[in-house]
Amino acid sequence: MKPAKTTYQLPVPIEEFAQAILRWYSRNRRNLPWRHSSDPYRIWVSEVMLQQTQVKTVIPYYERFLSVYPNLEALAQAEVEEVLDVWAGLGYYSRARNLHQAVQKFVREYQGRFPVEYEQALELPGVGRYSAGAVLSIAHGLPYPVLDGNVSRILARYLKIDKPMKGPIVEALWSMLGKVVRNPLVTSRVSEFNQGLMELGALVCTPANPDCPNCPLSQSCGAFRDQSQSSLPVKVRRSRVVELSFVSALVRMGSKYLMLKNDEGPFLKGFWEFPRVEGTRIDDASLGRFQKIYGLELSMIFEMEPVKHRITFRKLRFQPFEARLLGNPPIEGFSWIQIGNRGFPMSAYIRKIMEQVE
Ligand code: SF4
């Protein structure tokens, strides 16, 4: 016998649920820069930036990005290195690469506009159900649901889902929200409804200490009823944290540094770095590795403070040092670069190292 299909239903009529969200949102919405526009491009950029990143971190990057690329055409004409450079510091750089690739597709196939067809939107690089639903509902008022981390947390608590939020459970929530947004009341105000749900998760149904007494859903919330908010959602087991250590050599010529472009993971492809080797200390072994891997014969001028950085589940530690180059620099793959020059994207860890120099 096949296992029963997972389905969910709201404990109250859709209209009641929706009214509670809409009323709350109209009184509590934050004044955020992307809420001043219904331009799909601006909304899309904000949604991409907000994936895995908090609002207060995103705001200055969003404003900077739009001042450099105020519209699709400007972004489409830029080189990907420049885009990565403007994005630098926000992390998860594949988002910037996908954004850039997607605008090329807009220009080639969709007359320079974000598609209004859901299926077409899903074909864009980096656009999944969440981003497609967010842009189409917020910019065009089309009845597509959104299920991001905030909404997922609200629903885990509201519906008292006591299993990890993955697989069939997530599918069942998409399906339930699909029905909710097709309700005529919700359809007519889907942009506010979707934003309201996400905003409620960001401001009230927060990961720690949700503000249940001020939540418009508290009367029908399963977790609030039996006070199980803090144990929901049930955590999905994360991959183990991996720790990696490197020694980075800063070879200076005037105001420029010897750098090379990375082309392998876990580091960011296309980003410029100081030459680095595995290791925790500047000693004969690590200096020998610079020679072996890059053909760089180095001696230490002085040791700098170590820098810590995190890329997803990897904890990285860099031991930088100012180095003297003995002999000629290798030519292939290396360039002398002024830090901060446009067109040479660099990871945030390089900036952390440079804070000790500037
Ligand atoms: S009542 Fe509390 S747990 Fe339930 S949805 Fe609202 S904030 Fe979240």
Boltz pocket constraint, residues with backbone or C-beta under 6 A from the ligand:
constraints:
  - pocket:
      binder: B
      contacts: [[A, 153], [A, 154], [A, 157], [A, 158], [A, 204], [A, 205], [A, 206], [A, 210], [A, 211], [A, 212], [A, 215], [A, 216], [A, 217], [A, 218], [A, 219], [A, 221], [A, 222], [A, 223], [A, 224], [A, 229]]
      max_distance: 6.0
